[in-house]
Amino acid sequence: MSKDTTIHEERPWGSFTVLHDTKQCKVKTITVLPEQRLSYQSHEHRKEVWTCVEGQLTLIINDVEHTLNPGMNATIYPKDKHRAWNKTKEPVRFIEVQTGTYFGEDDIIRYNDDYGRDK
């Protein structure tokens, strides 16, 4: 059963909106504010594909830095340490498609967080 009711959440680094949520996948649009970054984290139960749609996204995967411009994407596998980082002065937006066995926000292991949310 699809739960396509839009859910929007604000975070210290920006916001995300859940566009599609089913047993098979979850799709979000994520906005990262200028000069902000998400926690350096991993997930046990899901793979994520990030597609940059606006701005220039810096992505760290297992300590390697990548730059995504609009139309470019990257795959993050379960247990990969990763972080989205906006090093620019303009908002960055990307689409995240999650696949796997569990998509809850509690499937986050944080290794570093600018906002004191380390576990």
VEXVO-485463 format. One record per atom (N, C-alpha, C): atom name; chain; x negated, y negated, z. Coordinates in pm, whole numbers. Each point is the difference from the previous one (the first is absolute). Last residue first. Layout:
REM residues N
r atom CA; chain A; X X; Y Y; Z Z
...
END
This chain:
REM residues 119
r atom N; chain A; X -2560; Y -966; Z 1774
r atom CA; chain A; X 44; Y 116; Z 81
r atom C; chain A; X -121; Y 71; Z 53
r atom N; chain A; X 105; Y -540; Z -164
r atom CA; chain A; X -80; Y 123; Z -11
r atom C; chain A; X 59; Y 108; Z 90
r atom N; chain A; X 138; Y -479; Z -99
r atom CA; chain A; X 89; Y 115; Z -3
r atom C; chain A; X -77; Y 131; Z -12
r atom N; chain A; X -136; Y -498; Z -4
r atom CA; chain A; X 1; Y 71; Z 126
r atom C; chain A; X 93; Y 120; Z 7
r atom N; chain A; X -118; Y -297; Z -384
r atom CA; chain A; X 109; Y -51; Z 83
r atom C; chain A; X 17; Y 80; Z 129
r atom N; chain A; X -308; Y 92; Z -376
r atom CA; chain A; X -25; Y -140; Z 37
r atom C; chain A; X 99; Y -54; Z 101
r atom N; chain A; X -184; Y 519; Z -76
r atom CA; chain A; X 116; Y -85; Z -25
r atom C; chain A; X -28; Y -141; Z 50
r atom N; chain A; X -201; Y 549; Z -96
r atom CA; chain A; X -36; Y -140; Z 23
r atom C; chain A; X 120; Y -85; Z -37
r atom N; chain A; X 42; Y 464; Z 6
r atom CA; chain A; X -141; Y 1; Z 38
r atom C; chain A; X -49; Y -140; Z 32
r atom N; chain A; X 501; Y 297; Z -20
r atom CA; chain A; X -73; Y -125; Z -21
r atom C; chain A; X -142; Y 12; Z 54
r atom N; chain A; X 419; Y 324; Z -189
r atom CA; chain A; X -113; Y 5; Z 91
r atom C; chain A; X -82; Y -124; Z -30
r atom N; chain A; X 532; Y 158; Z -106
r atom CA; chain A; X -111; Y -93; Z -23
r atom C; chain A; X -104; Y 24; Z 109
r atom N; chain A; X 484; Y 158; Z -80
r atom CA; chain A; X -107; Y 81; Z -61
r atom C; chain A; X -115; Y -91; Z -41
r atom N; chain A; X 417; Y -164; Z 182
r atom CA; chain A; X -85; Y 55; Z 106
r atom C; chain A; X -106; Y 98; Z -53
r atom N; chain A; X 344; Y -210; Z -271
r atom CA; chain A; X -103; Y -99; Z 35
r atom C; chain A; X -92; Y 50; Z 112
r atom N; chain A; X 253; Y 349; Z -342
r atom CA; chain A; X 24; Y -88; Z 114
r atom C; chain A; X -117; Y -95; Z 27
r atom N; chain A; X 92; Y 374; Z -341
r atom CA; chain A; X -28; Y -139; Z -37
r atom C; chain A; X 19; Y -99; Z 115
r atom N; chain A; X -94; Y 565; Z -168
r atom CA; chain A; X 52; Y -88; Z 106
r atom C; chain A; X -43; Y -143; Z -30
r atom N; chain A; X -110; Y 367; Z -293
r atom CA; chain A; X 97; Y 70; Z 83
r atom C; chain A; X 61; Y -88; Z 109
r atom N; chain A; X -187; Y -164; Z -500
r atom CA; chain A; X -53; Y 90; Z 102
r atom C; chain A; X 112; Y 63; Z 80
r atom N; chain A; X -114; Y -481; Z -309
r atom CA; chain A; X 51; Y 136; Z -18
r atom C; chain A; X -65; Y 88; Z 106
r atom N; chain A; X 75; Y -567; Z -136
r atom CA; chain A; X -43; Y 105; Z 92
r atom C; chain A; X 63; Y 132; Z -41
r atom N; chain A; X -123; Y -510; Z -218
r atom CA; chain A; X 84; Y 118; Z -17
r atom C; chain A; X -59; Y 110; Z 87
r atom N; chain A; X -30; Y -571; Z -49
r atom CA; chain A; X -53; Y 121; Z 60
r atom C; chain A; X 102; Y 113; Z -20
r atom N; chain A; X -140; Y -517; Z -218
r atom CA; chain A; X 102; Y 102; Z 19
r atom C; chain A; X -69; Y 123; Z 55
r atom N; chain A; X -148; Y -546; Z 45
r atom CA; chain A; X -19; Y 129; Z -65
r atom C; chain A; X 117; Y 93; Z 33
r atom N; chain A; X -210; Y -556; Z 30
r atom CA; chain A; X 112; Y 93; Z 10
r atom C; chain A; X -34; Y 129; Z -73
r atom N; chain A; X -224; Y -491; Z 234
r atom CA; chain A; X -21; Y 118; Z -83
r atom C; chain A; X 119; Y 92; Z 22
r atom N; chain A; X -111; Y -571; Z 75
r atom CA; chain A; X 55; Y 130; Z 40
r atom C; chain A; X -30; Y 109; Z -102
r atom N; chain A; X -348; Y -404; Z 42
r atom CA; chain A; X 138; Y 18; Z -48
r atom C; chain A; X 54; Y 135; Z 48
r atom N; chain A; X -455; Y -157; Z 60
r atom CA; chain A; X 80; Y -107; Z 60
r atom C; chain A; X 148; Y 7; Z -42
r atom N; chain A; X -366; Y 435; Z 45
r atom CA; chain A; X 27; Y -121; Z -78
r atom C; chain A; X 84; Y -101; Z 79
r atom N; chain A; X -139; Y 467; Z 108
r atom CA; chain A; X -111; Y -92; Z 22
r atom C; chain A; X 24; Y -136; Z -66
r atom N; chain A; X 285; Y 446; Z 182
r atom CA; chain A; X 15; Y -114; Z -90
r atom C; chain A; X -109; Y -101; Z 33
r atom N; chain A; X 83; Y 557; Z 75
r atom CA; chain A; X -62; Y -124; Z 46
r atom C; chain A; X 21; Y -105; Z -106
r atom N; chain A; X 127; Y 546; Z 186
r atom CA; chain A; X 28; Y -104; Z -99
r atom C; chain A; X -50; Y -131; Z 58
r atom N; chain A; X -159; Y 530; Z 113
r atom CA; chain A; X 51; Y -130; Z 44
r atom C; chain A; X 23; Y -87; Z -122
r atom N; chain A; X -142; Y 557; Z 193
r atom CA; chain A; X 27; Y -103; Z -100
r atom C; chain A; X 53; Y -128; Z 63
r atom N; chain A; X -192; Y 562; Z 43
r atom CA; chain A; X 5; Y -127; Z 73
r atom C; chain A; X 15; Y -111; Z -104
r atom N; chain A; X 165; Y 519; Z -61
r atom CA; chain A; X -89; Y -107; Z -46
r atom C; chain A; X 16; Y -121; Z 91
r atom N; chain A; X 278; Y 395; Z 46
r atom CA; chain A; X -122; Y -8; Z 81
r atom C; chain A; X -103; Y -99; Z -53
r atom N; chain A; X 366; Y 144; Z -349
r atom CA; chain A; X 10; Y 22; Z 144
r atom C; chain A; X -140; Y 5; Z 63
r atom N; chain A; X 0; Y -277; Z -442
r atom CA; chain A; X 40; Y 136; Z 37
r atom C; chain A; X 14; Y 13; Z 151
r atom N; chain A; X 33; Y -399; Z -395
r atom CA; chain A; X -52; Y 22; Z 135
r atom C; chain A; X 54; Y 135; Z 47
r atom N; chain A; X -71; Y -293; Z -495
r atom CA; chain A; X 63; Y 108; Z 76
r atom C; chain A; X -73; Y 18; Z 132
r atom N; chain A; X 83; Y -435; Z -372
r atom CA; chain A; X -94; Y 88; Z 69
r atom C; chain A; X 80; Y 103; Z 78
r atom N; chain A; X 51; Y -406; Z -438
r atom CA; chain A; X 47; Y 77; Z 115
r atom C; chain A; X -111; Y 86; Z 57
r atom N; chain A; X 143; Y -470; Z -346
r atom CA; chain A; X -95; Y 104; Z 40
r atom C; chain A; X 55; Y 75; Z 121
r atom N; chain A; X 225; Y -380; Z -193
r atom CA; chain A; X 5; Y 112; Z -93
r atom C; chain A; X -94; Y 114; Z 36
r atom N; chain A; X -118; Y -484; Z 185
r atom CA; chain A; X 133; Y 44; Z -42
r atom C; chain A; X -6; Y 108; Z -109
r atom N; chain A; X -426; Y 0; Z 291
r atom CA; chain A; X 70; Y -112; Z -60
r atom C; chain A; X 136; Y 50; Z -46
r atom N; chain A; X -392; Y 181; Z 370
r atom CA; chain A; X 113; Y 29; Z -87
r atom C; chain A; X 62; Y -131; Z -46
r atom N; chain A; X -489; Y 209; Z 227
r atom CA; chain A; X 81; Y -117; Z -31
r atom C; chain A; X 108; Y 40; Z -99
r atom N; chain A; X -325; Y 262; Z 405
r atom CA; chain A; X 52; Y -4; Z -137
r atom C; chain A; X 79; Y -129; Z -17
r atom N; chain A; X -382; Y 258; Z 370
r atom CA; chain A; X 86; Y -111; Z -39
r atom C; chain A; X 36; Y 7; Z -148
r atom N; chain A; X -136; Y 376; Z 404
r atom CA; chain A; X -37; Y -49; Z -133
r atom C; chain A; X 102; Y -106; Z -43
r atom N; chain A; X 27; Y 270; Z 413
r atom CA; chain A; X -112; Y -95; Z 7
r atom C; chain A; X -50; Y -50; Z -136
r atom N; chain A; X 395; Y 282; Z 43
r atom CA; chain A; X -115; Y 71; Z 55
r atom C; chain A; X -128; Y -83; Z -11
r atom N; chain A; X 336; Y -258; Z -225
r atom CA; chain A; X 32; Y 142; Z 16
r atom C; chain A; X -128; Y 70; Z 45
r atom N; chain A; X 225; Y -529; Z -69
r atom CA; chain A; X -110; Y 78; Z 55
r atom C; chain A; X 50; Y 143; Z 15
r atom N; chain A; X 147; Y -459; Z -304
r atom CA; chain A; X 39; Y 126; Z 62
r atom C; chain A; X -126; Y 71; Z 47
r atom N; chain A; X 205; Y -508; Z -184
r atom CA; chain A; X -119; Y 74; Z 37
r atom C; chain A; X 47; Y 122; Z 78
r atom N; chain A; X 267; Y -325; Z -371
r atom CA; chain A; X -1; Y 81; Z 121
r atom C; chain A; X -136; Y 64; Z 18
r atom N; chain A; X 246; Y -435; Z -266
r atom CA; chain A; X -115; Y 90; Z -6
r atom C; chain A; X -12; Y 70; Z 135
r atom N; chain A; X 462; Y -212; Z -268
r atom CA; chain A; X -121; Y -39; Z 70
r atom C; chain A; X -112; Y 102; Z -18
r atom N; chain A; X 467; Y 195; Z -86
r atom CA; chain A; X -22; Y -145; Z 5
r atom C; chain A; X -125; Y -30; Z 82
r atom N; chain A; X 141; Y 449; Z -97
r atom CA; chain A; X 92; Y -67; Z -91
r atom C; chain A; X -17; Y -152; Z 0
r atom N; chain A; X -255; Y 517; Z 128
r atom CA; chain A; X -2; Y -145; Z 19
r atom C; chain A; X 95; Y -64; Z -102
r atom N; chain A; X 12; Y 502; Z 216
r atom CA; chain A; X -10; Y -72; Z -127
r atom C; chain A; X 9; Y -148; Z 29
r atom N; chain A; X -94; Y 506; Z 272
r atom CA; chain A; X 19; Y -145; Z 7
r atom C; chain A; X -19; Y -59; Z -138
r atom N; chain A; X 118; Y 498; Z 252
r atom CA; chain A; X -52; Y -62; Z -122
r atom C; chain A; X 35; Y -147; Z 9
r atom N; chain A; X -51; Y 434; Z 377
r atom CA; chain A; X 53; Y -129; Z -43
r atom C; chain A; X -65; Y -40; Z -132
r atom N; chain A; X 113; Y 462; Z 345
r atom CA; chain A; X -87; Y -60; Z -100
r atom C; chain A; X 67; Y -131; Z -40
r atom N; chain A; X 66; Y 298; Z 482
r atom CA; chain A; X 43; Y -60; Z -127
r atom C; chain A; X -116; Y -48; Z -85
r atom N; chain A; X -3; Y 196; Z 465
r atom CA; chain A; X 106; Y 71; Z -71
r atom C; chain A; X 40; Y -59; Z -134
r atom N; chain A; X -339; Y -161; Z 339
r atom CA; chain A; X -14; Y 145; Z -4
r atom C; chain A; X 90; Y 64; Z -106
r atom N; chain A; X -246; Y -507; Z 27
r atom CA; chain A; X 126; Y 70; Z 20
r atom C; chain A; X -26; Y 149; Z -13
r atom N; chain A; X -303; Y -490; Z 121
r atom CA; chain A; X 21; Y 119; Z -82
r atom C; chain A; X 136; Y 58; Z 36
r atom N; chain A; X -300; Y -513; Z 37
r atom CA; chain A; X 84; Y 107; Z 51
r atom C; chain A; X -3; Y 122; Z -90
r atom N; chain A; X -130; Y -548; Z 126
r atom CA; chain A; X -74; Y 110; Z -64
r atom C; chain A; X 59; Y 126; Z 60
r atom N; chain A; X 301; Y -453; Z -30
r atom CA; chain A; X -94; Y 79; Z 78
r atom C; chain A; X -72; Y 102; Z -88
r atom N; chain A; X 161; Y -439; Z -244
r atom CA; chain A; X 66; Y 103; Z 79
r atom C; chain A; X -106; Y 75; Z 80
r atom N; chain A; X -54; Y -524; Z -162
r atom CA; chain A; X -20; Y 139; Z -38
r atom C; chain A; X 75; Y 93; Z 95
r atom N; chain A; X -73; Y -565; Z -200
r atom CA; chain A; X 44; Y 97; Z 101
r atom C; chain A; X -28; Y 141; Z -51
r atom N; chain A; X -46; Y -443; Z -237
r atom CA; chain A; X -108; Y 25; Z 95
r atom C; chain A; X 42; Y 90; Z 117
r atom N; chain A; X 413; Y -158; Z -272
r atom CA; chain A; X -138; Y -40; Z -27
r atom C; chain A; X -93; Y 26; Z 118
r atom N; chain A; X 428; Y 315; Z -22
r atom CA; chain A; X -23; Y -144; Z 1
r atom C; chain A; X -147; Y -33; Z -28
r atom N; chain A; X 296; Y 427; Z -166
r atom CA; chain A; X -108; Y -31; Z 94
r atom C; chain A; X -30; Y -149; Z -12
r atom N; chain A; X 423; Y 367; Z -127
r atom CA; chain A; X -59; Y -131; Z -22
r atom C; chain A; X -104; Y -25; Z 108
r atom N; chain A; X 286; Y 442; Z -243
r atom CA; chain A; X -76; Y -52; Z 113
r atom C; chain A; X -64; Y -132; Z -41
r atom N; chain A; X 411; Y 388; Z -135
r atom CA; chain A; X -79; Y -113; Z -51
r atom C; chain A; X -63; Y -65; Z 122
r atom N; chain A; X 165; Y 536; Z -63
r atom CA; chain A; X -1; Y -130; Z 67
r atom C; chain A; X -64; Y -104; Z -91
r atom N; chain A; X 221; Y 543; Z 22
r atom CA; chain A; X -59; Y -104; Z -83
r atom C; chain A; X 14; Y -134; Z 73
r atom N; chain A; X 12; Y 580; Z 84
r atom CA; chain A; X 37; Y -133; Z 50
r atom C; chain A; X -74; Y -101; Z -86
r atom N; chain A; X 163; Y 567; Z -44
r atom CA; chain A; X -92; Y -113; Z -11
r atom C; chain A; X 55; Y -124; Z 68
r atom N; chain A; X 207; Y 450; Z 18
r atom CA; chain A; X -114; Y 26; Z -89
r atom C; chain A; X -101; Y -115; Z -6
r atom N; chain A; X 419; Y -9; Z 248
r atom CA; chain A; X -79; Y 109; Z 57
r atom C; chain A; X -127; Y 25; Z -80
r atom N; chain A; X 185; Y -490; Z -36
r atom CA; chain A; X 65; Y 130; Z -10
r atom C; chain A; X -88; Y 104; Z 70
r atom N; chain A; X 52; Y -561; Z -117
r atom CA; chain A; X -41; Y 89; Z 108
r atom C; chain A; X 80; Y 129; Z -11
r atom N; chain A; X -130; Y -526; Z -237
r atom CA; chain A; X 57; Y 132; Z -26
r atom C; chain A; X -53; Y 94; Z 107
r atom N; chain A; X -106; Y -463; Z 17
r atom CA; chain A; X 88; Y -5; Z -117
r atom C; chain A; X 75; Y 130; Z -22
r atom N; chain A; X -252; Y -295; Z 417
r atom CA; chain A; X 23; Y 136; Z -48
r atom C; chain A; X 104; Y -8; Z -111
r atom N; chain A; X -357; Y -383; Z 176
r atom CA; chain A; X 141; Y 30; Z -25
r atom C; chain A; X 8; Y 142; Z -55
r atom N; chain A; X -373; Y -337; Z 304
r atom CA; chain A; X 31; Y 104; Z -97
r atom C; chain A; X 150; Y 16; Z -10
r atom N; chain A; X -417; Y -393; Z 165
r atom CA; chain A; X 128; Y 69; Z 14
r atom C; chain A; X 8; Y 118; Z -97
r atom N; chain A; X -405; Y -310; Z 271
r atom CA; chain A; X 91; Y -27; Z -111
r atom C; chain A; X 132; Y 70; Z 21
r atom N; chain A; X -368; Y 2; Z 320
r atom CA; chain A; X -77; Y -17; Z -124
r atom C; chain A; X 88; Y -36; Z -120
r atom N; chain A; X 178; Y 103; Z 443
r atom CA; chain A; X -92; Y -113; Z 16
r atom C; chain A; X -75; Y -35; Z -129
r atom N; chain A; X 481; Y 213; Z -64
r atom CA; chain A; X -118; Y 45; Z 73
r atom C; chain A; X -95; Y -119; Z 15
r atom N; chain A; X 558; Y 130; Z -141
r atom CA; chain A; X -112; Y -93; Z 7
r atom C; chain A; X -110; Y 63; Z 84
r atom N; chain A; X 413; Y 239; Z -300
r atom CA; chain A; X -66; Y -20; Z 129
r atom C; chain A; X -117; Y -96; Z -14
r atom N; chain A; X 483; Y 223; Z -257
r atom CA; chain A; X -110; Y -96; Z -9
r atom C; chain A; X -57; Y -18; Z 140
r atom N; chain A; X 337; Y 351; Z -316
r atom CA; chain A; X -51; Y -30; Z 133
r atom C; chain A; X -120; Y -93; Z -18
r atom N; chain A; X 454; Y 194; Z -307
r atom CA; chain A; X -127; Y -71; Z 8
r atom C; chain A; X -33; Y -32; Z 146
r atom N; chain A; X 280; Y 420; Z -196
r atom CA; chain A; X 27; Y -126; Z 68
r atom C; chain A; X -134; Y -69; Z 21
r atom N; chain A; X 70; Y 444; Z -198
r atom CA; chain A; X -47; Y -115; Z -77
r atom C; chain A; X 44; Y -134; Z 60
r atom N; chain A; X -50; Y 541; Z 91
r atom CA; chain A; X 30; Y -112; Z 89
r atom C; chain A; X -53; Y -126; Z -68
r atom N; chain A; X 151; Y 529; Z -173
r atom CA; chain A; X -79; Y -121; Z -12
r atom C; chain A; X 47; Y -104; Z 100
r atom N; chain A; X 11; Y 558; Z 1
r atom CA; chain A; X 85; Y -118; Z 0
r atom C; chain A; X -89; Y -124; Z 0
END
